[in-house]
Amino acid sequence: MHWQMMSELENKDKVKVLLAQALFENPDVLILDEPTNDLDIDTISWLEDFLADYENTVIVVSHDRHFLDAVCTHIGDLDYSKLNLYTGNYSFWYQASQLATRQRAQANKKAEEKKKELQEFIARFSSNVAKAKQATARKKMLDKLNIEDIKPTSRRYPAIIWETEREAGDQILEVKDLATSKDGEVLFSNIDFKLKKGDKVAILSKNSLAISEFFQIISGNTNADKGEYAWGVTTTQSYMPLDNTEFFQNKELNLVDWLRQYTKTDEERHEEFIRGFLGRMLFSGDEALKSSTVLSGGEKMRCMFSRMMLQKANVLLLDEPTNHLDLESITTLNNSLVNFKGNILLASHDHEMLQTVCNRVIELTPKGVIDREMTYDEYLTDKRVKELQQQMYS
């Protein structure tokens, strides 16, 4: 690999080379723009430790909340073209900013009430000679009361709310002796497990292709080389693939028509319903009429979540669902998955999401499966898990 051209490397390896180049120089000020993009979990963990011990200044932009918590001592919040600096990590800033937002919103409400009161007084007494002086004074107060100056925030959060048509029974998913390979390389083999009702599972592998192939198999989009799987008869699945390109090929569809494809009832097919649904996902007004082929990566992901919510499935299959999302959407998605009452199989490089959502970890390896009912953080530090990983990847 050392002698390969940069143009020949995979994205994850390009990022590692660029990081090595930046870190090798040991600069006084290190500027990193989304350094965790395309990195695996082990490399992100190494980078967190390195930067936490780095003695010089680091300025970093990232959507990885765990990374920001591990690395940052200050947070710069850019909102309405103004930069405010907060002492503390991301979690401290988030809690503080939520509190400040609520306080500003309350101040805004009080200002609106005061404005209405002044307007009513002026309307009643502006023609009354005895009250004219008071009316003039209150008009001056009204002129100074600029509600626009009291802005809660410019950030917008989508409304990701999962509903299910029916509750799943006790039989969720059974996988027996599943195995597959690609171009002669064994991605995983001897995969056996059963999902229990309520399981929210972090799906891991050293090989990201193994994870995507696994999702493609259990969603019925491709076949395994060996083995079988069976979904419980009361389950319904909704799948977010790693690559959503095929969903956005039709140039003739605007977003209203695009989402209408996935509706089930006459009520859902009405434009008013669809526009309301898209509005919840931050596509309001004319934005709902733009072509589905000109969307950004984040907009496509919000459309895919709209599609999934309409399906009202009781099992969610999510392959890197935070890709291209901003922090507001990631936070909303995270909270929605915590509150989801069904089952989840989740692959993600977002440490915080895996830790807060999942109660079980399943790792796919070339020599079998590692299956533990524990949190993601517990899994990362478990000595027996580390021993099994050495055996199964060797």
C-alpha positions in Angstrom: 0.0 0.0 0.0 2.9 2.4 0.7 3.7 2.6 -3.0 0.1 3.0 -4.2 -1.0 6.3 -5.9 -3.5 8.4 -3.8 -6.0 8.1 -6.6 -6.0 4.3 -6.2 -6.8 4.3 -2.5 -10.2 3.9 -0.9 -11.7 6.9 0.8 -10.9 5.6 4.3 -7.2 5.1 3.4 -7.0 8.6 1.8 -8.3 10.1 5.0 -5.6 8.2 7.0 -2.9 9.5 4.7 -4.0 13.1 4.9 -4.3 12.8 8.7 -0.8 11.4 8.9 0.5 14.2 6.8 -1.1 16.8 9.0 -0.1 15.2 12.3 3.5 14.5 11.3 4.2 18.3 11.0 3.2 18.8 14.6 1.8 22.3 13.8 1.1 25.0 16.4 -2.5 25.1 15.1 -4.1 21.9 13.7 -7.3 22.5 11.6 -9.4 19.4 10.9 -12.6 19.5 8.8 -14.7 16.3 9.4 -11.6 14.2 10.2 -13.7 11.1 11.2 -15.4 10.8 7.8 -14.8 7.4 6.3 -12.8 6.2 9.3 -13.5 3.0 11.1 -14.3 2.9 14.8 -10.8 1.8 15.9 -9.1 4.6 13.9 -11.5 7.2 15.3 -10.7 6.0 18.9 -7.0 6.3 18.2 -7.5 9.8 16.8 -9.5 10.8 19.9 -6.7 9.6 22.2 -4.0 11.4 20.1 -5.8 14.7 20.0 -6.8 14.6 23.7 -3.0 14.5 24.5 -2.0 16.9 21.8 -0.3 19.9 23.4 -1.0 22.5 20.7 -4.2 24.1 19.5 -6.7 22.1 17.6 -9.7 23.6 15.7 -12.1 20.9 14.5 -15.4 20.7 12.6 -17.2 17.4 13.2 -20.7 15.8 13.3 -19.4 13.1 15.7 -20.6 14.0 19.1 -18.6 11.4 21.0 -15.4 12.6 19.2 -16.2 16.2 20.1 -16.7 15.3 23.8 -13.5 13.3 23.9 -11.3 16.0 22.2 -12.7 19.5 22.8 -12.3 21.8 25.7 -14.3 24.7 24.1 -17.1 24.8 21.6 -17.5 27.6 19.0 -21.2 28.1 18.2 -21.8 29.9 14.9 -25.4 31.0 14.7 -27.0 34.0 12.8 -23.4 34.8 11.5 -22.2 35.3 15.1 -19.6 33.1 16.8 -20.0 32.5 20.5 -17.4 30.5 22.4 -18.3 28.2 25.3 -16.0 26.5 27.8 -16.6 22.7 27.9 -17.2 19.8 25.6 -20.1 19.2 23.1 -22.5 17.7 25.7 -22.1 20.6 28.0 -22.6 23.1 25.2 -25.7 21.2 23.9 -27.3 21.3 27.4 -26.4 25.0 27.8 -27.6 25.9 24.4 -31.0 24.1 24.9 -31.4 26.0 28.1 -30.5 29.3 26.4 -32.9 28.5 23.6 -35.8 28.0 26.0 -35.0 31.2 27.9 -34.8 33.2 24.7 -38.1 31.7 23.5 -39.8 32.7 26.8 -38.3 36.2 26.4 -39.7 36.3 22.9 -43.1 35.3 24.1 -43.1 38.0 26.8 -42.0 40.6 24.2 -44.9 39.6 21.9 -47.4 40.0 24.7 -45.9 43.4 25.7 -46.1 44.5 22.1 -49.7 43.5 21.8 -50.5 45.3 25.0 -48.8 48.5 23.8 -50.6 48.4 20.4 -54.0 48.0 22.1 -53.3 51.0 24.4 -52.2 53.2 21.5 -55.2 52.2 19.5 -57.6 53.0 22.4 -56.1 56.3 23.5 -54.2 57.9 20.6 -57.2 60.1 19.8 -57.9 60.9 23.5 -56.3 64.3 24.4 -55.9 63.3 28.1 -54.1 60.1 27.2 -52.2 61.4 24.1 -49.0 61.9 26.0 -49.1 58.4 27.4 -49.9 57.0 24.0 -46.9 58.8 22.5 -44.6 57.4 25.2 -45.8 53.9 24.7 -45.4 54.2 20.9 -41.7 55.1 21.6 -41.5 51.9 23.8 -43.1 49.9 21.0 -40.5 51.2 18.4 -37.7 50.1 20.7 -39.2 46.7 21.2 -37.6 44.8 18.3 -38.8 41.2 18.5 -36.5 40.2 15.7 -33.5 40.8 18.0 -34.7 38.0 20.3 -34.0 35.0 18.1 -34.2 31.6 19.7 -31.9 29.9 17.1 -31.4 29.5 13.4 -31.2 25.7 13.7 -34.0 23.6 12.5 -34.7 20.1 13.8 -36.7 17.6 11.7 -39.5 15.6 13.3 -38.6 12.0 13.1 -41.4 10.0 14.8 -41.7 6.3 14.4 -45.1 4.7 14.5 -45.9 1.0 14.0 -49.0 -0.5 12.4 -48.8 -3.4 14.8 -46.7 -4.8 17.7 -44.4 -7.6 16.8 -44.7 -11.0 18.6 -41.9 -12.8 20.4 -40.4 -14.3 17.2 -38.4 -11.5 15.5 -35.5 -12.9 13.5 -33.6 -16.2 13.4 -30.3 -16.5 11.5 -28.7 -20.0 10.9 -25.2 -20.7 9.6 -25.2 -17.6 7.4 -22.1 -17.1 5.3 -21.1 -15.0 2.2 -18.0 -13.9 0.4 -17.0 -11.3 -2.2 -14.3 -11.7 -4.9 -12.8 -14.7 -3.0 -12.8 -13.0 0.4 -14.9 -14.4 3.2 -16.9 -11.5 4.6 -18.6 -13.6 7.3 -19.4 -17.2 8.1 -21.1 -19.4 10.8 -23.5 -16.6 11.7 -26.1 -17.9 14.2 -28.3 -15.8 16.4 -31.9 -15.1 17.4 -33.4 -11.7 18.0 -35.7 -11.2 21.0 -38.5 -8.7 21.2 -37.2 -5.3 22.1 -33.6 -6.0 21.0 -31.8 -3.0 19.6 -28.6 -4.4 18.1 -25.3 -2.7 17.1 -24.0 -4.6 14.0 -20.2 -4.5 13.9 -17.5 -5.9 11.6 -13.9 -4.9 10.8 -15.0 -5.1 7.2 -17.8 -2.5 6.4 -18.7 -4.5 3.3 -19.6 -7.4 5.5 -22.2 -5.3 7.3 -23.8 -4.0 4.1 -23.9 -7.5 2.6 -25.6 -8.8 5.7 -28.2 -6.1 5.5 -28.8 -6.8 1.8 -29.3 -10.5 2.6 -31.7 -10.2 5.5 -33.7 -7.5 3.6 -34.2 -9.9 0.7 -32.1 -7.9 -1.8 -29.4 -10.5 -2.4 -28.6 -14.2 -1.5 -26.1 -15.6 1.0 -23.6 -18.2 -0.1 -24.8 -20.4 2.7 -27.3 -20.6 5.5 -30.8 -19.2 6.0 -32.8 -16.6 8.0 -36.4 -16.3 8.9 -38.4 -13.2 10.0 -41.2 -13.7 12.5 -44.7 -13.6 10.9 -45.7 -10.6 12.9 -42.7 -8.5 11.9 -42.5 -5.8 9.2 -39.1 -4.4 8.2 -38.0 -1.0 6.9 -34.5 -0.8 5.5 -32.2 2.2 5.1 -29.4 1.0 2.8 -25.9 2.5 2.8 -26.3 3.5 -0.9 -29.6 5.2 -1.7 -28.8 6.2 -5.3 -31.3 3.9 -6.9 -34.2 5.7 -5.1 -33.5 9.1 -6.8 -33.1 8.2 -10.5 -36.4 9.5 -11.9 -35.9 13.1 -13.0 -39.6 13.7 -13.5 -40.5 13.3 -9.9 -40.7 16.3 -7.5 -40.5 15.5 -3.8 -44.3 15.4 -3.4 -44.6 12.8 -6.2 -41.5 11.0 -4.9 -43.0 10.4 -1.5 -46.4 9.6 -2.9 -44.9 6.4 -4.3 -44.5 5.0 -0.8 -48.0 5.9 0.6 -50.5 3.2 1.4 -53.9 4.9 1.8 -56.0 7.5 0.0 -55.5 9.9 2.8 -51.7 9.6 2.6 -51.8 10.2 -1.1 -53.4 13.7 -0.8 -51.0 16.5 -1.5 -51.9 18.2 1.8 -50.8 15.2 3.8 -47.6 14.7 1.8 -46.7 18.4 2.1 -47.3 18.3 5.8 -45.1 15.2 6.1 -42.3 16.8 4.0 -42.6 20.0 6.1 -41.9 18.0 9.2 -38.7 16.9 7.5 -37.8 20.6 6.7 -39.0 20.7 3.1 -41.5 23.5 3.2 -43.2 25.6 0.4 -41.5 25.4 -3.0 -38.8 23.1 -1.6 -41.4 20.3 -1.8 -41.7 20.8 -5.5 -38.0 20.5 -6.5 -36.8 17.5 -8.4 -35.8 14.5 -6.4 -32.6 14.2 -8.5 -31.0 17.5 -7.3 -31.0 16.9 -3.6 -28.0 17.1 -1.4 -26.8 14.0 0.5 -28.5 15.2 3.7 -31.8 16.0 1.9 -31.8 12.5 0.4 -31.4 11.0 3.9 -34.3 13.0 5.2 -36.4 11.8 2.3 -35.4 8.2 3.1 -36.5 8.7 6.7 -39.8 10.0 5.4 -40.2 6.9 3.3 -39.4 4.7 6.3 -41.8 6.4 8.6 -44.6 5.9 6.2 -44.0 2.2 6.2 -44.7 2.0 10.0 -42.6 -1.1 10.4 -41.8 -2.7 13.7 -38.2 -3.6 12.8 -35.7 -0.9 11.5 -32.6 -1.9 9.5 -30.2 1.0 9.4 -26.9 0.9 7.6 -25.0 4.1 8.5 -28.1 6.3 8.9 -26.1 9.4 10.1 -24.2 9.8 6.8 -24.6 13.3 5.4 -26.7 14.5 8.3 -26.1 17.7 10.3 -25.9 17.6 14.1 -29.5 18.7 14.5 -30.8 15.8 12.4 -28.4 13.3 14.1 -29.6 14.4 17.5 -33.3 14.0 16.5 -32.6 10.6 14.9 -30.8 9.4 18.0 -33.6 10.5 20.3 -36.2 8.9 18.0 -34.4 5.5 18.0 -34.1 5.6 21.8 -37.9 6.0 22.0 -38.7 3.5 19.2 -40.8 0.6 20.7 -39.8 -2.0 18.1 -36.5 -3.8 17.1 -33.5 -2.1 15.6 -30.4 -3.5 13.8 -28.0 -0.5 13.5 -24.7 -0.1 11.8 -23.0 3.2 12.5 -19.7 5.0 13.1 -21.6 7.3 15.5 -20.3 6.1 18.9 -22.9 8.1 20.9 -25.8 6.6 18.9 -24.6 3.0 19.4 -24.1 3.6 23.1 -27.4 5.3 23.8 -29.6 3.2 21.5 -28.4 -0.4 21.6 -28.7 -3.0 24.3 -26.9 -5.8 22.4 -23.9 -6.0 20.1 -23.4 -8.6 17.3 -20.1 -8.6 15.4 -19.8 -10.4 12.1 -16.4 -12.0 11.5 -14.9 -14.4 8.9 -14.9 -17.2 11.5 -18.2 -16.7 13.3 -20.2 -14.3 15.4 -19.5 -12.5 18.6 -22.9 -11.8 20.4 -23.1 -10.0 23.6 -26.0 -8.4 25.6 -24.3 -5.3 26.8 -23.8 -1.7 25.9 -21.4 -0.6 23.2 -18.9 0.9 25.7 -19.0 -2.3 27.7 -18.3 -4.3 24.5 -15.3 -2.2 23.6 -13.6 -2.8 26.9 -14.6 -6.5 27.5 -11.5 -8.7 27.7 -13.2 -11.8 26.5 -14.5 -9.9 23.4 -10.9 -8.8 22.6 -9.7 -12.4 22.8 -12.4 -13.6 20.5 -11.7 -10.8 18.0 -8.1 -11.8 17.8 -9.1 -15.4 17.1 -11.8 -14.7 14.6 -10.0 -12.2 12.4 -6.6 -14.0 12.4 
